[in-house]
Amino acid sequence: MDKQTQLEIEAAAWRKTLEHFQKRTDVQNIDLMNMAGFCRNCLSKWYMGEAKERGEDIDYDQAREVVYGMPYDEFKDKFQEKASEEQMAAFNSIEWGKDTTE
């Protein structure tokens, strides 16, 4: 596979991943963190970091809007639920590596 085709496939997979997360608003970030070690906010930070490495001026809120498909505060108001004690206990029991938030 040539590099351009690989890049196009990866970009398409990224867009499908975002579409999936934007449709599955029932899946809470705390559950993603507990099960997969990353969430929508992590994706936003990674997106912002990669953009900045390429000289693009994008802030965290702009990156979150790309990932969430709407402003973060709007997503929180519409879809985010308060984490349960069980969810927080699971989250706090995990030894987080540096790679989960960068």
C-alpha atoms as one frame of an Amber mdcrd trajectory, in Angstrom:
protein
   0.000   0.000   0.000   1.372   3.417  -0.862   1.653   6.153   1.786  -1.115
   8.341   0.325  -3.606   5.463   0.305  -2.629   4.584   3.867  -3.128   8.203
   4.923  -6.555   8.318   3.262  -7.636   5.067   4.921  -6.447   6.261   8.329
  -8.257   9.590   7.871 -11.459   7.791   6.881 -11.190   5.488   9.915 -10.679
   8.546  12.167 -13.819  10.179  10.732 -15.819   6.988  11.279 -14.524   6.792
  14.862 -15.666  10.366  15.513 -19.059   9.689  13.909 -19.467   6.636  16.120
 -18.610   8.523  19.318 -20.902  11.402  18.300 -23.822   9.012  17.742 -23.185
   7.016  20.921 -23.863   9.840  23.349 -25.174   7.227  25.777 -21.612   6.030
  26.306 -20.169   8.135  29.086 -16.551   9.281  29.140 -16.044   7.718  32.577
 -17.035   4.331  31.134 -14.656   4.792  28.203 -11.847   5.669  30.601 -12.594
   2.713  32.857 -12.825   0.218  30.013 -10.443   1.520  27.355  -8.148   3.954
  29.144  -9.128   6.897  26.929 -12.171   9.023  26.235 -13.404  11.809  24.000
 -11.317  14.329  25.944  -8.195  12.247  25.350  -8.964  12.169  21.621  -9.349
  15.951  21.750  -5.970  16.374  23.443  -4.304  14.073  20.917  -5.921  15.962
  18.043  -4.822  19.308  19.458  -1.284  18.032  20.043  -0.920  16.708  16.511
  -2.312  19.935  15.056   0.145  22.014  17.080   3.059  19.809  15.978   2.122
  20.735  12.425   1.982  24.453  13.196  -1.805  24.728  13.409  -3.187  27.110
  16.020  -5.969  25.147  17.711  -6.965  25.210  21.348  -8.499  22.515  23.530
 -12.057  23.820  23.146 -11.739  23.827  19.358 -10.340  20.296  19.416 -13.167
  19.110  21.661 -15.716  20.586  19.261 -14.148  18.517  16.454 -14.387  15.341
  18.545 -17.765  15.959  20.196 -19.385  17.428  17.079 -20.629  20.365  19.162
 -19.281  22.667  21.869 -18.266  20.667  24.934 -20.602  22.573  27.280 -23.531
  21.742  25.007 -22.570  18.049  25.019 -22.279  18.075  28.817 -25.689  19.705
  29.226 -27.395  17.297  26.827 -25.681  13.984  27.457 -23.244  13.817  30.363
 -24.496  12.125  33.492 -23.026  12.365  36.961 -20.606   9.507  37.540 -21.804
   6.903  40.005 -19.828   5.887  43.070 -19.019   2.596  41.337 -17.729   4.361
  38.219 -15.572   6.690  40.286 -14.222   3.813  42.392 -13.235   1.942  39.222
 -11.638   5.104  37.793  -9.692   5.793  40.988  -8.432   2.203  41.182  -6.637
   2.438  37.837  -2.968   3.326  37.727  -2.976   5.794  34.866   0.004   5.860
  32.558   1.193   9.066  31.012   0.053   7.917  27.552  -3.675   7.982  28.419
  -3.944  11.768  28.576  -1.403  13.025  26.044
